[in-house]
Amino acid sequence: MFSFINQPSPNSVTHKLLKKLSKTINPELIDTELENHLDYLSMSAMSDILRALEI
C-alpha cells in the first residue's frame, strides 16, 4: 500500500532538533552537508552531520 502522507525532510528534522537543543548553526550549512551526504534521506546522514559538528 502506498502512503501519500507528507513526511518531514531530514533537513527540517535536523533544523528542529538543533533549535530544541538551542544550537545556532547556519541552516544553509546543514542543508548543504545533508544533501551532499552519500546516505542523504537517512538517519545516518543526520547522525554524521551532527557528529561532525560535535553535537
C-alpha positions as CSV (number, residue, x, y, z in Angstrom):
1,M,0.0,0.0,0.0
2,F,1.3,3.5,-0.9
3,S,1.2,6.3,1.5
4,F,0.9,9.9,0.3
5,I,1.3,11.4,3.8
6,N,3.9,14.2,3.7
7,Q,7.0,13.1,5.7
8,P,9.3,15.7,7.1
9,S,12.6,16.1,5.3
10,P,15.8,15.2,7.1
11,N,16.7,18.9,6.7
12,S,13.6,20.1,8.6
13,V,14.0,17.5,11.3
14,T,17.7,18.4,11.8
15,H,16.8,22.1,12.0
16,K,14.1,21.4,14.6
17,L,16.4,19.3,16.6
18,L,19.1,22.0,16.7
19,K,16.5,24.6,17.7
20,K,15.3,22.4,20.6
21,L,18.9,21.9,21.6
22,S,19.4,25.7,21.4
23,K,22.2,25.3,18.9
24,T,22.8,28.1,16.4
25,I,24.2,26.6,13.2
26,N,23.8,28.1,9.8
27,P,20.8,26.4,8.2
28,E,22.4,26.6,4.8
29,L,25.4,24.7,6.1
30,I,23.2,21.9,7.4
31,D,21.2,21.7,4.2
32,T,24.4,21.6,2.0
33,E,26.1,19.0,4.2
34,L,23.0,16.7,4.3
35,E,22.2,17.0,0.6
36,N,25.9,16.1,-0.2
37,H,26.0,13.1,2.1
38,L,26.1,9.7,0.4
39,D,23.2,8.5,2.5
40,Y,21.0,11.6,2.2
41,L,17.5,10.9,3.4
42,S,18.7,8.6,6.1
43,M,19.3,8.9,9.8
44,S,22.9,8.0,9.1
45,A,23.3,11.3,7.2
46,M,21.8,13.3,10.1
47,S,24.0,11.5,12.6
48,D,27.2,12.0,10.7
49,I,26.5,15.7,10.2
50,L,25.7,16.2,13.9
51,R,28.8,14.2,14.9
52,A,30.9,16.3,12.6
53,L,29.6,19.5,14.3
54,E,30.3,17.9,17.7
55,I,26.7,18.0,18.8
